[in-house]
Amino acid sequence: MDAVSILGSFCILSAIITYGLGVFVYAKNPGSKVNFLFLLVNIGASYWAVGEFLIWHQNSYENVFFWLKASSFWTIVIVLCIHFLLTFADHPLTKSGRFHYLALILYIPAFILAIVNITSEHIFSVDYSPESRYYYLPSFGDPIYICATVYFLIILFWSVYVGFQSRKSAGDDKFKRQASSISTGLLIVIGFGSQSVIILPMFGIYIPNLVFIGIVLFSIAISYAILKYGLFVLSPETVATNIIQTMPDGLILTDMNGRVITTNKKATILLSGTWEENPGTFHGTPIPEPAYSTILETIKTKKGISDFEVIPDKNEITTMSVSGSLVTDPYDKPAGMILIIRDITERKLSEKALKLANEKISQLNKLTRHDISNLVTAISGYLEIIKEEKDEETRKKVLNTCIDLIGKVTRHLHFSRDYQNVGVHEPRWQSLNHMISKAIEDINHDEIEITVSLLPADIFADPLSVKVIYNLLENAIRHATGLTHISIISKEQQDGSLLIIIEDNGPGIKPEEKEKIFKQGYGKNTGLGLTLAREILAVTQITITETGTFGIGARFEITIPSGTWRYAHLHSHEGTWTGTIPDHS
């Protein structure tokens, strides 16, 4: 077998390798534009290689001439390769809406040259020699051939330059090595191709195009980059897309008129209520007016906005923080705006809770100072009486009064100590089931049946909230004469709130005392006290009221507003608990 036959057969090997590599790369990420272009390049290279093989295995002028013309679209293969490299390097010409520039620079000239090659011999013609058989040769003296050669050399070296520039700006990571592999591989293709098209024919040597040796070497370089550096798995384009789609914040890209161009998944989740009128489309304003217009105008005038708070739903439950910046084109002209949206609902709830707690503590300090001051003044007065009083019986009565007053001072101080812990720790999401079971486990309730029926829910509340449940159970067990049963249930209300009902079969509470029991100092031996219980719940706007019927039993209703509770990923626990409560922690 002579050299021509060997090189011709090598074209078939090149076609198989490039096609297989193209399919393999595309299958790794069919949604990637880079991978798709690489597939097109390899399909085109396979077409070109098969055509070259058929040209060099014909024994008549007509057949060689036919396959030469049939292979004329090799020009499109070259520009596809350049388009691929530009896209990998994230060149501005490959951005959305810029294809007409690529068509003008690459595809239209390549298509025109292909038509010229099909309809004339201005670029290649067919000749014969006993050594080389029928072969094609470049039309060296033809102006069109010269223009075509100069054109392809310019765009090829331009693409190599773009590739190495992307390597330079990629930083010290795998992207730099990926860009180097592709650019170096393209240089190899150019080097081998120029041998057959320009250099060897100048010395009268006509053999199958060596570009396919370069293509095989290029394929080997690409395969090495895939295995070693994660090429086509880890690329600027694929990573940018994955970052956008997996980032924890919502992203919205708009044009200068505010029309939404694209969003990520998180944005459609955070602002789901705003898409209901146009499901699957991005027309209209994703953020309610007038906030949306304010955001866009601020970005247009100041080129950015930071931490602009928006409440996107009518119930005013969710709070979003919007930050954004102006996006410019390669000529530094405004092209659009990018908005980053973050759910700050929990942060706002914590801020409100902390503010409320501080206000309550400040109010308590004033009241406590006032009350203790009055008690100390009274004690001081009684001590003066004792000092002057001669009657021993009267002195004892006054002394007992002083002891009682000191006891009140002590209770005030204890209450203040407990109260100051309210709001010290930020509210957090807590399992309602765990809170109830913990409170039941901590209390002695022998011979008192406690039944529980709860929705699987988490509530956003002060960490001391478990003591509220404990306090309600302790008050019932301590003070409810004849008590035998306590039930605890929860249910969702029509307004979206969660209602917790703690009900017993004791004597109940008189109508005139239903609100007094929540006042500071009312009652005795009440542990933390219902006053403190109400304040603990109020940290996250949870309310508690007594709605029972006197003579039938006490009934405390705890209302948790929508937005401060959610369904937990648990199964509800329903049943009767008596005696020892199992550990649910």
C-alpha positions as CSV (number, residue, x, y, z in Angstrom):
1,M,0.0,0.0,0.0
2,D,1.5,3.4,-1.0
3,A,1.6,6.6,1.0
4,V,-1.5,8.0,-0.8
5,S,-3.6,5.0,0.1
6,I,-2.4,5.0,3.7
7,L,-3.2,8.7,4.1
8,G,-6.5,8.3,2.4
9,S,-7.5,5.5,4.7
10,F,-6.4,7.7,7.6
11,C,-9.3,10.0,6.6
12,I,-11.8,7.3,7.5
13,L,-10.1,6.7,10.8
14,S,-10.4,10.5,11.5
15,A,-14.1,10.5,10.5
16,I,-14.9,7.7,13.0
17,I,-12.9,9.2,15.8
18,T,-14.3,12.7,15.5
19,Y,-17.9,11.6,15.1
20,G,-17.6,9.3,18.2
21,L,-16.0,12.1,20.2
22,G,-18.7,14.6,19.2
23,V,-21.5,12.3,20.2
24,F,-19.8,11.5,23.5
25,V,-19.3,15.1,24.4
26,Y,-22.9,16.1,23.5
27,A,-24.3,13.3,25.5
28,K,-22.5,14.6,28.6
29,N,-24.6,17.8,28.6
30,P,-27.2,18.0,25.7
31,G,-28.4,21.4,27.1
32,S,-25.0,23.1,26.6
33,K,-24.5,25.3,23.6
34,V,-20.8,24.6,23.7
35,N,-21.4,20.8,23.6
36,F,-23.9,21.2,20.8
37,L,-21.5,23.3,18.7
38,F,-18.7,20.7,19.3
39,L,-21.0,18.0,18.0
40,L,-21.7,20.0,14.8
41,V,-18.0,20.6,14.3
42,N,-17.3,16.9,14.6
43,I,-20.1,15.9,12.3
44,G,-18.8,18.4,9.8
45,A,-15.2,17.1,10.2
46,S,-16.5,13.5,9.6
47,Y,-18.3,14.7,6.5
48,W,-15.1,16.4,5.2
49,A,-12.9,13.4,6.0
50,V,-15.3,10.9,4.2
51,G,-15.3,13.2,1.2
52,E,-11.5,13.4,1.2
53,F,-11.3,9.6,1.4
54,L,-13.7,9.2,-1.6
55,I,-11.7,11.7,-3.7
56,W,-8.5,9.8,-3.3
57,H,-10.1,6.4,-4.1
58,Q,-11.5,7.2,-7.5
59,N,-10.0,6.2,-10.8
60,S,-11.7,8.7,-13.2
61,Y,-11.7,12.4,-13.6
62,E,-15.5,12.6,-13.4
63,N,-15.7,10.8,-10.1
64,V,-12.9,12.8,-8.5
65,F,-14.5,16.0,-9.8
66,F,-17.9,15.0,-8.3
67,W,-16.5,14.2,-4.8
68,L,-14.4,17.4,-4.9
69,K,-17.6,19.4,-5.4
70,A,-19.6,17.3,-2.9
71,S,-16.9,18.2,-0.3
72,S,-17.1,21.9,-0.9
73,F,-18.8,22.7,2.4
74,W,-15.6,22.1,4.3
75,T,-15.7,25.9,4.5
76,I,-18.7,25.7,6.8
77,V,-16.8,23.2,9.0
78,I,-14.0,25.7,9.6
79,V,-16.3,28.5,10.6
80,L,-18.3,26.1,12.9
81,C,-15.0,25.3,14.6
82,I,-14.3,29.0,15.1
83,H,-17.9,29.6,16.3
84,F,-17.3,26.8,18.9
85,L,-14.1,28.3,20.2
86,L,-15.7,31.8,20.4
87,T,-18.6,30.3,22.4
88,F,-16.3,28.4,24.7
89,A,-14.4,31.6,25.4
90,D,-17.7,33.5,26.0
91,H,-16.9,36.1,23.4
92,P,-19.4,39.0,23.1
93,L,-20.3,38.0,19.5
94,T,-21.8,34.8,20.8
95,K,-24.2,36.5,23.2
96,S,-28.0,36.3,22.6
97,G,-29.1,38.5,19.7
98,R,-25.6,38.8,18.1
99,F,-25.8,35.9,15.6
100,H,-26.2,38.2,12.7
101,Y,-22.7,39.5,13.3
102,L,-21.3,36.0,13.2
103,A,-23.3,35.3,10.1
104,L,-21.8,38.3,8.4
105,I,-18.3,37.6,9.5
106,L,-18.2,33.8,9.3
107,Y,-21.2,31.9,7.8
108,I,-22.1,34.1,4.8
109,P,-18.5,34.3,3.4
110,A,-18.0,30.5,4.0
111,F,-21.2,29.7,2.2
112,I,-20.3,31.9,-0.7
113,L,-16.9,30.3,-1.0
114,A,-18.5,26.8,-0.9
115,I,-20.8,27.8,-3.8
116,V,-17.8,29.2,-5.7
117,N,-16.0,25.9,-5.2
118,I,-19.0,24.0,-6.4
119,T,-19.7,26.1,-9.5
120,S,-16.1,26.9,-10.6
121,E,-12.4,26.0,-10.4
122,H,-11.4,29.3,-8.8
123,I,-10.3,27.5,-5.6
124,F,-9.5,23.9,-6.5
125,S,-9.3,22.0,-9.8
126,V,-8.7,18.4,-10.8
127,D,-5.5,17.1,-12.5
128,Y,-3.7,13.8,-13.2
129,S,-0.2,12.4,-12.8
130,P,1.0,8.8,-12.9
131,E,2.4,9.1,-9.4
132,S,-0.5,10.7,-7.7
133,R,-3.3,9.5,-10.0
134,Y,-6.2,11.9,-10.2
135,Y,-5.9,14.6,-7.5
136,Y,-7.0,18.1,-6.8
137,L,-4.7,21.1,-6.6
138,P,-5.1,24.7,-5.4
139,S,-5.6,27.5,-8.0
140,F,-2.6,29.4,-6.7
141,G,-2.7,32.3,-9.2
142,D,-6.5,32.9,-8.9
143,P,-7.4,36.0,-7.0
144,I,-10.4,34.2,-5.4
145,Y,-8.2,31.4,-4.1
146,I,-5.8,34.0,-2.6
147,C,-8.6,35.9,-1.0
148,A,-10.1,32.7,0.4
149,T,-6.7,31.6,1.8
150,V,-6.1,34.9,3.4
151,Y,-9.6,35.1,4.8
152,F,-9.4,31.6,6.5
153,L,-6.0,32.2,7.9
154,I,-7.1,35.5,9.4
155,I,-10.2,34.1,11.1
156,L,-8.4,31.0,12.2
157,F,-5.6,32.9,13.9
158,W,-8.1,35.3,15.3
159,S,-10.0,32.5,17.0
160,V,-6.7,31.1,18.3
161,Y,-5.9,34.6,19.7
162,V,-9.4,34.7,21.4
163,G,-8.7,31.2,22.9
164,F,-5.4,32.3,24.4
165,Q,-6.9,35.5,25.6
166,S,-9.6,33.6,27.5
167,R,-6.8,31.4,28.9
168,K,-5.1,34.6,30.1
169,S,-8.2,35.9,31.8
170,A,-9.4,32.6,33.2
171,G,-7.2,32.7,36.3
172,D,-5.2,29.8,37.9
173,D,-7.8,27.1,37.5
174,K,-9.0,24.4,35.2
175,F,-10.6,26.9,32.8
176,K,-7.1,28.1,31.9
177,R,-5.9,24.6,31.0
178,Q,-9.1,23.9,29.1
179,A,-8.6,27.0,27.0
180,S,-5.0,26.1,26.4
181,S,-6.0,22.6,25.2
182,I,-8.5,23.8,22.7
183,S,-6.3,26.7,21.3
184,T,-3.3,24.4,21.0
185,G,-5.3,21.7,19.3
186,L,-6.6,24.3,16.8
187,L,-3.1,25.4,16.1
188,I,-2.1,21.8,15.3
189,V,-5.1,21.6,12.9
190,I,-4.0,24.8,11.2
191,G,-0.4,23.6,10.9
192,F,-1.2,20.3,9.3
193,G,-3.9,21.8,7.0
194,S,-1.6,24.5,5.7
195,Q,1.0,21.8,4.7
196,S,-1.5,20.2,2.3
197,V,-3.3,23.4,1.0
198,I,-0.3,25.8,0.7
199,I,3.2,24.5,1.4
200,L,3.4,20.9,-0.2
201,P,1.6,21.9,-3.4
202,M,4.2,24.7,-3.9
203,F,6.8,21.9,-4.3
204,G,4.6,19.8,-6.6
205,I,3.6,17.3,-3.8
206,Y,-0.1,16.3,-4.0
207,I,-1.3,13.9,-1.2
208,P,-4.5,13.6,0.8
209,N,-5.1,16.5,3.1
210,L,-2.9,16.3,6.2
211,V,-5.5,18.4,8.1
212,F,-7.1,15.1,9.2
213,I,-3.9,14.0,11.0
214,G,-4.2,17.4,12.8
215,I,-7.9,16.6,13.5
216,V,-7.0,13.3,15.1
217,L,-4.3,14.9,17.2
218,F,-6.9,17.6,18.1
219,S,-9.3,14.9,19.2
220,I,-6.7,13.3,21.3
221,A,-6.0,16.7,23.0
222,I,-9.7,17.2,23.6
223,S,-10.1,13.7,25.1
224,Y,-7.1,14.4,27.4
225,A,-8.7,17.7,28.5
226,I,-12.0,16.0,29.2
227,L,-10.4,13.4,31.4
228,K,-7.9,15.6,33.0
229,Y,-9.5,19.0,33.3
230,G,-13.2,18.3,33.1
231,L,-13.6,19.9,29.7
232,F,-17.3,20.2,28.6
233,V,-18.3,19.2,32.2
234,L,-16.6,22.1,33.8
235,S,-16.6,25.1,31.4
236,P,-17.3,28.8,31.8
237,E,-20.6,28.4,30.1
238,T,-21.8,25.3,31.9
239,V,-20.6,26.5,35.3
240,A,-22.3,29.9,34.8
241,T,-25.5,28.2,33.9
242,N,-25.3,25.8,36.9
243,I,-24.5,28.6,39.3
244,I,-27.4,30.7,38.2
245,Q,-29.9,27.8,38.4
246,T,-28.6,26.4,41.8
247,M,-27.8,29.7,43.6
248,P,-29.9,30.1,46.8
249,D,-31.1,33.5,45.7
250,G,-33.5,34.4,42.9
251,L,-32.1,36.0,39.7
252,I,-34.1,38.0,37.2
253,L,-32.6,39.5,34.0
254,T,-34.6,42.3,32.3
255,D,-34.0,44.6,29.3
256,M,-33.9,48.3,29.7
257,N,-37.7,48.5,29.5
258,G,-38.1,46.2,32.4
259,R,-39.3,43.3,30.4
260,V,-38.2,40.0,32.0
261,I,-35.9,38.0,29.7
262,T,-35.0,35.1,32.0
263,T,-35.1,33.9,35.6
264,N,-33.7,31.0,37.6
265,K,-35.8,28.4,39.4
266,K,-35.4,30.1,42.8
267,A,-36.9,33.4,41.5
268,T,-40.0,31.6,40.2
269,I,-40.4,30.0,43.6
270,L,-39.9,33.1,45.6
271,L,-42.2,35.1,43.4
272,S,-44.6,32.3,42.5
273,G,-47.6,34.4,43.3
274,T,-46.8,37.0,40.7
275,W,-46.7,34.5,37.9
276,E,-50.1,33.1,38.4
277,E,-51.7,35.1,35.6
278,N,-49.0,34.1,33.1
279,P,-47.8,30.6,34.1
280,G,-44.6,29.8,32.3
281,T,-44.1,33.2,30.8
282,F,-42.2,36.2,31.9
283,H,-44.3,39.1,30.8
284,G,-45.5,41.8,33.2
285,T,-43.8,42.8,36.4
286,P,-42.4,40.0,38.6
287,I,-42.3,42.3,41.6
288,P,-45.5,44.3,42.6
289,E,-45.8,48.0,41.7
290,P,-44.8,50.6,42.6
291,A,-41.7,48.8,44.0
292,Y,-40.7,47.3,40.6
293,S,-40.7,50.7,38.9
294,T,-38.8,52.3,41.8
295,I,-36.1,49.5,41.6
296,L,-35.7,49.9,37.8
297,E,-35.5,53.7,37.9
298,T,-33.0,53.6,40.7
299,I,-30.8,51.2,38.7
300,K,-31.1,53.3,35.6
301,T,-30.0,56.5,37.4
302,K,-27.6,55.1,40.0
303,K,-26.5,51.9,38.2
304,G,-27.4,49.8,41.2
305,I,-29.6,49.2,44.2
306,S,-29.0,47.3,47.4
307,D,-31.2,45.7,50.0
308,F,-34.5,47.2,48.8
309,E,-37.2,45.6,50.8
310,V,-40.4,44.3,49.0
311,I,-43.5,42.5,50.3
312,P,-44.7,40.5,47.2
313,D,-47.9,39.1,48.6
314,K,-51.2,40.6,49.7
315,N,-51.0,39.0,53.2
316,E,-47.8,40.9,54.0
317,I,-46.2,37.7,55.3
318,T,-43.1,37.3,53.1
319,T,-40.4,40.0,52.9
320,M,-37.9,40.0,50.0
321,S,-34.6,42.0,49.7
322,V,-33.8,43.1,46.2
323,S,-30.4,44.1,45.0
324,G,-29.5,44.9,41.4
325,S,-27.1,46.4,38.9
326,L,-26.9,47.7,35.4
327,V,-25.7,45.4,32.6
328,T,-23.8,47.0,29.8
329,D,-22.9,45.8,26.3
330,P,-19.3,45.5,24.9
331,Y,-19.6,49.2,24.0
332,D,-20.4,50.1,27.6
333,K,-24.0,51.1,26.8
334,P,-26.9,50.1,29.0
335,A,-28.3,46.7,27.8
336,G,-30.3,45.5,30.7
337,M,-30.6,45.0,34.5
338,I,-29.9,42.0,36.7
339,L,-31.9,41.6,40.0
340,I,-30.9,39.4,42.9
341,I,-33.8,38.5,45.2
342,R,-33.4,37.1,48.7
343,D,-36.1,35.9,51.1
344,I,-35.5,37.8,54.4
345,T,-38.7,36.9,56.1
346,E,-37.1,35.1,59.0
347,R,-34.6,37.9,59.5
348,K,-37.5,40.5,59.6
349,L,-39.4,38.3,62.0
350,S,-36.3,38.1,64.2
351,E,-35.8,41.8,64.0
352,K,-39.4,42.5,65.0
353,A,-39.2,40.0,67.8
354,L,-36.1,41.5,69.1
355,K,-37.5,45.0,68.9
356,L,-40.7,43.9,70.7
357,A,-38.7,42.1,73.4
358,N,-36.5,45.1,74.0
359,E,-39.6,47.3,74.3
360,K,-41.2,44.8,76.7
361,I,-38.0,44.6,78.9
362,S,-37.8,48.3,79.0
363,Q,-41.4,48.6,80.0
364,L,-40.9,45.9,82.6
365,N,-37.9,47.7,84.1
366,K,-39.9,50.8,84.5
367,L,-42.8,49.0,86.1
368,T,-40.6,46.9,88.3
369,R,-38.6,50.0,89.5
370,H,-41.9,51.8,90.2
371,D,-43.5,48.9,92.1
372,I,-40.4,48.0,94.1
373,S,-39.9,51.6,95.0
374,N,-43.5,51.9,96.3
375,L,-43.0,48.7,98.3
376,V,-39.7,49.8,99.8
377,T,-41.3,53.1,100.7
378,A,-44.1,51.2,102.4
379,I,-41.7,48.9,104.2
380,S,-39.7,51.9,105.4
381,G,-42.8,53.5,106.8
382,Y,-43.9,50.4,108.6
383,L,-40.4,50.1,110.1
384,E,-40.7,53.6,111.4
385,I,-44.0,52.6,113.1
386,I,-42.4,49.5,114.6
387,K,-39.6,51.7,116.0
388,E,-42.1,54.0,117.8
389,E,-44.8,51.4,118.6
390,K,-44.8,50.2,122.2
391,D,-47.6,47.6,122.0
392,E,-46.0,44.2,121.3
393,E,-49.1,42.8,119.5
394,T,-49.3,45.8,117.2
395,R,-45.5,45.5,116.5
396,K,-46.0,41.9,115.4
397,K,-48.8,42.7,113.0
398,V,-46.8,45.5,111.4
399,L,-43.8,43.2,111.2
400,N,-45.8,40.5,109.5
401,T,-47.0,43.2,107.1
402,C,-43.4,44.1,106.3
403,I,-42.6,40.4,105.7
404,D,-45.4,40.2,103.3
405,L,-44.2,43.3,101.5
406,I,-40.7,41.8,101.3
407,G,-42.2,38.7,99.8
408,K,-43.8,40.8,97.1
409,V,-40.4,42.5,96.4
410,T,-38.9,39.1,96.0
411,R,-41.6,38.0,93.6
412,H,-41.1,41.1,91.6
413,L,-37.3,40.4,91.4
414,H,-37.9,36.8,90.4
415,F,-40.4,37.8,87.7
416,S,-38.0,40.4,86.4
417,R,-35.2,37.7,86.3
418,D,-37.4,35.4,84.2
419,Y,-38.8,38.2,82.0
420,Q,-35.3,39.4,81.0
421,N,-34.7,36.1,79.2
422,V,-37.6,36.7,76.9
423,G,-36.2,37.7,73.5
424,V,-32.6,37.2,74.6
425,H,-32.2,34.4,72.1
426,E,-33.5,34.8,68.5
427,P,-36.8,33.0,67.7
428,R,-36.3,29.8,65.8
429,W,-38.4,27.1,64.1
430,Q,-39.4,24.4,66.6
431,S,-41.3,21.2,66.3
432,L,-44.8,21.6,67.9
433,N,-44.9,17.9,68.6
434,H,-41.6,18.0,70.4
435,M,-42.6,21.1,72.4
436,I,-45.8,19.5,73.6
437,S,-44.2,16.1,74.4
438,K,-41.3,17.8,76.3
439,A,-43.7,19.9,78.4
440,I,-45.7,16.7,79.3
441,E,-42.6,14.7,80.1
442,D,-41.4,17.4,82.5
443,I,-44.6,17.6,84.6
444,N,-46.0,15.2,87.2
445,H,-49.5,14.3,86.0
446,D,-50.3,11.0,87.8
447,E,-53.9,9.9,87.4
448,I,-54.5,12.8,85.0
449,E,-55.1,11.7,81.4
450,I,-53.6,13.9,78.7
451,T,-54.7,13.3,75.1
452,V,-52.9,14.8,72.2
453,S,-53.9,15.3,68.5
454,L,-51.6,17.6,66.6
455,L,-50.9,18.5,63.0
456,P,-47.3,17.9,62.0
457,A,-46.1,21.5,62.3
458,D,-43.1,23.7,63.1
459,I,-43.7,27.1,64.7
460,F,-41.4,30.2,64.7
461,A,-41.3,31.2,68.3
462,D,-39.1,32.2,71.3
463,P,-37.1,29.2,72.7
464,L,-38.9,29.7,76.0
465,S,-42.2,28.8,74.4
466,V,-42.1,25.3,75.7
467,K,-42.3,26.7,79.2
468,V,-45.6,28.3,78.2
469,I,-47.1,24.9,77.6
470,Y,-45.6,23.6,80.8
471,N,-47.0,26.5,82.7
472,L,-50.5,26.0,81.4
473,L,-50.4,22.3,82.3
474,E,-49.0,23.0,85.7
475,N,-51.6,25.7,86.5
476,A,-54.4,23.2,85.6
477,I,-52.9,20.4,87.7
478,R,-52.1,22.6,90.6
479,H,-55.4,24.6,90.9
480,A,-58.2,22.8,89.0
481,T,-60.1,20.9,91.7
482,G,-61.4,17.5,90.5
483,L,-59.3,17.6,87.3
484,T,-59.0,14.2,85.5
485,H,-58.4,15.0,81.8
486,I,-56.5,17.5,79.7
487,S,-56.7,17.5,75.9
488,I,-54.3,19.3,73.5
489,I,-55.3,19.6,69.8
490,S,-54.2,21.8,66.9
491,K,-56.0,22.7,63.6
492,E,-55.5,25.0,60.7
493,Q,-57.9,27.9,60.5
494,Q,-59.5,29.4,57.3
495,D,-57.3,32.5,57.5
496,G,-54.2,30.3,57.4
497,S,-53.4,30.5,61.1
498,L,-52.8,27.5,63.4
499,L,-54.9,27.1,66.5
500,I,-53.7,25.2,69.5
501,I,-56.3,24.4,72.1
502,I,-55.4,23.2,75.7
503,E,-58.6,22.3,77.4
504,D,-59.4,20.6,80.8
505,N,-62.4,19.3,82.7
506,G,-61.7,21.3,85.9
507,P,-64.0,24.0,87.4
508,G,-63.0,26.6,84.8
509,I,-62.4,30.3,85.2
510,K,-65.0,32.9,86.0
511,P,-65.9,35.3,83.2
512,E,-64.6,38.4,85.1
513,E,-61.2,36.7,85.6
514,K,-60.6,35.6,82.0
515,E,-58.4,38.6,81.3
516,K,-57.2,39.3,84.8
517,I,-55.3,36.0,84.9
518,F,-52.9,37.5,82.4
519,K,-52.1,40.5,84.5
520,Q,-48.9,40.8,86.4
521,G,-49.3,39.9,90.1
522,Y,-52.7,38.3,89.8
523,G,-53.1,34.9,91.4
524,K,-50.4,33.0,93.3
525,N,-47.9,30.2,92.9
526,T,-48.2,30.4,89.2
527,G,-44.7,29.5,88.2
528,L,-43.7,31.7,85.3
529,G,-47.1,33.3,85.3
530,L,-49.6,33.7,82.5
531,T,-48.4,37.3,82.1
532,L,-44.9,36.0,81.2
533,A,-46.5,33.3,79.0
534,R,-48.4,35.9,77.0
535,E,-45.2,38.0,76.6
536,I,-43.1,35.0,75.4
537,L,-45.7,34.2,72.7
538,A,-46.0,37.8,71.7
539,V,-42.3,37.9,70.6
540,T,-43.5,36.4,67.3
541,Q,-47.0,37.8,67.4
542,I,-48.6,34.6,68.8
543,T,-51.6,35.3,71.0
544,I,-53.2,33.4,73.9
545,T,-56.8,33.8,75.3
546,E,-59.0,31.9,77.7
547,T,-62.3,30.9,76.2
548,G,-63.6,28.1,78.5
549,T,-67.0,27.9,80.2
550,F,-67.0,28.4,84.0
551,G,-68.2,25.1,85.6
552,I,-67.2,23.0,82.6
553,G,-63.5,23.6,82.3
554,A,-60.7,26.0,81.3
555,R,-59.9,26.3,77.6
556,F,-56.8,28.2,76.4
557,E,-56.5,29.0,72.7
558,I,-53.1,29.8,71.3
559,T,-53.3,31.4,67.8
560,I,-50.2,31.2,65.6
561,P,-50.4,33.6,62.6
562,S,-49.9,32.4,59.0
563,G,-46.2,32.8,58.2
564,T,-45.0,31.9,61.6
565,W,-45.9,28.2,61.3
566,R,-45.4,25.6,58.5
567,Y,-46.1,21.9,58.0
568,A,-43.3,19.8,59.2
569,H,-41.9,16.8,57.3
570,L,-43.2,14.5,60.0
571,H,-46.3,12.3,60.5
572,S,-48.8,13.7,62.9
573,H,-49.0,12.1,66.4
574,E,-52.4,11.3,67.5
575,G,-53.4,9.3,70.6
576,T,-53.8,9.2,74.3
577,W,-50.9,9.8,76.7
578,T,-51.2,8.7,80.3
579,G,-48.7,7.9,83.0
580,T,-45.1,7.9,81.7
581,I,-44.7,9.7,78.4
582,P,-42.3,8.1,75.9
583,D,-39.2,10.0,74.8
584,H,-39.9,11.9,71.6
585,S,-36.8,14.0,71.6
